[in-house]
């Protein structure tokens, strides 16, 4: 969460990220992003349905965007589980901010 939050903060601003974390439904973000985040939240709480996918597409998320969001979420989920299992050291906020700049410089897209 810290790593992706650092990237999102760099692109959207810390206030927007905090607003999303506080309440996705009222956060000041575009509807396609809200729909993609809503879909990812469903995947952490249970099993998404075909209706969930259709609703996400109807909100303006493309198949490619949803696929990429799921790929990123999967990678972060695996890394998080490994980090917890092996008790990885979690870097400082400054180290996450530095990593975010590096990722964005190399073409990482939100």
C-alpha positions in Angstrom: 0.0 0.0 0.0 2.9 2.4 0.8 4.6 1.8 -2.6 1.4 2.2 -4.7 0.3 5.1 -2.5 3.5 6.9 -3.2 3.0 6.5 -6.9 -0.6 7.7 -6.7 0.4 10.6 -4.4 3.0 11.7 -7.0 0.4 11.6 -9.8 -2.8 12.6 -8.0 -1.6 14.4 -4.9 -1.5 13.2 -1.3 -4.9 14.8 -0.5 -6.6 12.9 -3.2 -5.0 9.6 -2.1 -6.1 10.3 1.5 -9.6 11.0 0.2 -9.7 7.7 -1.7 -8.5 5.8 1.3 -11.1 7.5 3.5 -14.1 7.1 1.2 -13.8 5.8 -2.4 -17.3 6.9 -3.2 -16.9 10.6 -2.4 -13.2 11.0 -3.4 -12.5 13.6 -6.1 -11.4 11.2 -8.8 -12.7 10.3 -12.3 -15.4 7.7 -12.4 -13.4 5.1 -14.4 -10.7 5.1 -11.7 -13.3 4.9 -9.0 -14.9 1.9 -10.9 -11.6 0.2 -11.3 -10.7 0.6 -7.6 -14.2 -0.5 -6.6 -13.7 -3.7 -8.7 -10.3 -4.3 -7.1 -11.9 -4.0 -3.7 -14.5 -6.6 -4.6 -11.7 -9.0 -5.5 -10.2 -8.6 -2.0 -13.6 -9.2 -0.3 -14.9 -12.1 -2.4 -15.5 -13.3 -5.9 -16.4 -10.7 -8.5 -19.3 -11.6 -10.8 -20.0 -11.0 -14.5 -22.3 -8.2 -13.4 -19.4 -6.6 -11.5 -17.2 -6.7 -14.7 -20.0 -5.2 -16.8 -20.6 -2.4 -14.3 -16.8 -1.6 -14.4 -16.9 -1.5 -18.2 -20.0 0.6 -18.2 -18.2 3.2 -16.0 -15.6 3.7 -18.7 -12.9 1.2 -17.8 -11.6 -0.7 -20.9 -10.7 -4.4 -20.9 -7.0 -3.5 -21.2 -7.2 -1.1 -18.2 -9.0 -3.7 -16.1 -6.6 -6.4 -17.0 -3.6 -4.1 -16.1 -5.2 -3.1 -12.8 -5.7 -6.8 -11.9 -2.1 -7.6 -12.9 -0.8 -4.8 -10.7 -3.0 -5.8 -7.8 -1.9 -9.5 -8.2 1.8 -8.5 -8.1 1.3 -6.3 -5.0 -0.7 -9.0 -3.3 2.1 -11.6 -3.8 4.8 -9.1 -2.7 2.8 -8.2 0.4 2.3 -11.8 1.4 5.9 -12.6 0.9 6.9 -9.5 2.8 4.7 -10.5 5.7 5.9 -14.1 5.6 9.6 -13.2 5.5 9.3 -10.1 7.7 10.8 -7.8 5.1 11.9 -4.4 6.3 9.5 -1.7 5.2 11.2 1.4 3.9 10.6 5.0 5.0 8.1 7.2 3.3 11.0 8.9 1.6 12.2 5.6 0.1 8.7 5.0 -1.3 8.6 8.5 -2.8 12.0 7.9 -4.4 10.9 4.5 -5.8 7.7 6.1 -7.1 9.6 8.7 -9.1 11.8 5.9 -10.5 8.8 3.9 -11.6 7.1 6.8 -13.2 10.2 7.9 -15.0 10.5 4.4 -16.5 6.9 4.4 -17.8 4.7 3.2 -15.0 1.2 4.4 -15.7 -1.7 4.8 -13.3 
